[in-house]
């Protein structure tokens, strides 16, 4: 989420248009988010992502099942 937000702001700030400009903004946003993740992991002393917090079923799929059940009721 951080990477997406940073990328959006970089794109707006630079008035990026076209594939190459947007690709550059995406790479910069990814770098900022990656650095934040690494610094966070260093600070808390453990990884942010692990097999423990991996979602077997993506949220999008879970929502489909919930919405489907509400319609059946």
NORSULSUL-V236226 format. One record per residue. N is the residue number from 1. RES is the residue in one small letter. PHI is phi in whole degrees, -180 to 180 (NA if undefined). Layout:
n=N res=RES phi=PHI
n=N res=RES phi=PHI
//
This chain:
n=1 res=x phi=NA
n=2 res=x phi=-63
n=3 res=x phi=-59
n=4 res=x phi=-65
n=5 res=x phi=-66
n=6 res=x phi=-62
n=7 res=x phi=-61
n=8 res=x phi=-59
n=9 res=x phi=-66
n=10 res=x phi=-64
n=11 res=x phi=-60
n=12 res=x phi=-67
n=13 res=x phi=-61
n=14 res=x phi=-88
n=15 res=x phi=51
n=16 res=x phi=-68
n=17 res=x phi=-135
n=18 res=x phi=92
n=19 res=x phi=-62
n=20 res=x phi=-61
n=21 res=x phi=-67
n=22 res=x phi=-71
n=23 res=x phi=-64
n=24 res=x phi=-63
n=25 res=x phi=-62
n=26 res=x phi=-65
n=27 res=x phi=-65
n=28 res=x phi=-66
n=29 res=x phi=-63
n=30 res=x phi=-63
n=31 res=x phi=-65
n=32 res=x phi=-62
n=33 res=x phi=-66
n=34 res=x phi=-64
n=35 res=x phi=-64
n=36 res=x phi=-63
n=37 res=x phi=-63
n=38 res=x phi=-63
n=39 res=x phi=-67
n=40 res=x phi=-64
n=41 res=x phi=-63
n=42 res=x phi=-64
n=43 res=x phi=-67
n=44 res=x phi=-90
n=45 res=x phi=79
n=46 res=x phi=-155
n=47 res=x phi=-70
n=48 res=x phi=-74
n=49 res=x phi=-102
n=50 res=x phi=-156
n=51 res=x phi=-67
n=52 res=x phi=-70
n=53 res=x phi=-107
n=54 res=x phi=-79
n=55 res=x phi=-90
n=56 res=x phi=-67
n=57 res=x phi=-110
n=58 res=x phi=-60
n=59 res=x phi=-57
n=60 res=x phi=-59
n=61 res=x phi=-68
n=62 res=x phi=-61
n=63 res=x phi=-63
n=64 res=x phi=-60
n=65 res=x phi=-70
n=66 res=x phi=-68
n=67 res=x phi=-63
n=68 res=x phi=-61
n=69 res=x phi=-68
n=70 res=x phi=-65
n=71 res=x phi=-69
n=72 res=x phi=-73
n=73 res=x phi=-73
//
